[in-house]
Amino acid sequence: MTVCIGLLFSSGVWMPQEAMGFDVFQTSNAVPVTPAGLLLTAGAGSPCEFGPLGAPLRLDQAVDRALCDNPKTREAWANVKVQAAGIGVAKAAYLPSITGTWQDVRDDSVTDVTNHPALGSANRATIQSASVSLNWVLYDFGGRKAALRNAQELLAAARANQDATLQSTFSTVATDYYSAQAAAGKLAAARETEGIAHDSFVAASARVGHGVAAITDQLQAQTSYAQATFNRAKAEGDLQTALGTLASDMSLNPSQPIVVPDVADGVTPDKEFAESVEELIDDAERTHPGVAAAKAQLEAAVAKEQQTRAQGLPNISFVAKYSQNNQPASLGLGEPQFPATGHDWYFGVQVQIPLFEGFGRMYQIRQAHAQVEVQQYTLDEAQQQVGLDVWKSYQTLQTDLQNLQNTALLLEIAQRSFDAAKHRYASGVGNILELLNSQSSLADANRQRIQALTDWRTARLQLAAKMGRLSIGSLQLGSR
């Protein structure tokens, strides 16, 4: 019977919990402090720690909360941590591997020799043995270098993907913020239209009561008032939906009360994107996070192919081992065992040469090379898509910028037309159709103005997002 109690100590196997936080290669320096990376706009207090929502809620506050708390941004942040740790794994391959083994064995050995009892034996002993071995790869034809480069490029890709995720989240929460602003503006306009329709209904009822207008005037005005009430109720529901969506973007309960600024606040059209569309496209194809991620993935694939080739070549290592034990010794069969100690050591150079791997290496290299081709086509597709997105967003922004001016003039004309029709009807020289038509035109102009403001902000935002330029400081997106 043999009872063995053994422990194995080696770098990466036996390690106290406290040592898990020790970063010998300083890989954590490559990881942003918060999930928001460099896009966090908060200037005071602890990063990604927030108090109550502002009233009204500013766009930069909404963006900060979304960038810090959104599950997608946190997932992208965690992926950066994964790839940063991969750098440490690749660098660790340059260091020696040391393994220690210790055994404590209770040996109970009985031998019965048939018809020769004098040759039998019964030995009991507690045997301890310990050994330390070292293996240090000295040269491997660039395999470790390629592995480190692969890890570095994967980290670069993860950081670029994080930037792209932050840009996408920024764009989403800002778009939803503008939608909430627009919904609030449309509700205010619907309430104003409802009030105007109520006043028109009261005025028509008074004229009918004095016998100076037909009952159809009152009925038409009442119909217009009922329609305005319906639109106001719908606008209230649309606002609550938009506010719930915005709260969810910030990882808050959709029922969280939110107040947003007036839709017309901060409307200052500028020359933020004054370059030609060709310059914008060229810039985006060079610097967009999606393109940067695709480039890094391509470089990682190239390094992976080099690593795969190097793994099929010889490697040279320095090896050493020392062991000792107290295994009892015996002079021969039937002789008693005597206490003894022993030790063994060696050091030298070891050369490992892969001679035959069943053609597996050849196919691994083919696979790695094909992956390089895949990443090259992915990069080409990313650049092509970015160029097209910038072109579309630029043209949309130009159109919305013109409509911003057009709707301002339209609203002014509609307001003057309604004021004139209202005065004419009150004076008895106008008719109810003229008043209701001008009232309807004013409501449409209000809605178009609000939609134009929202479209302009969204188009400006989308162009910045397609170029990878999103930031509160550089855009000042009408949230002041």
Disulfide bonds with the S-S distance in Angstrom:
Cys48-Cys68 1.97
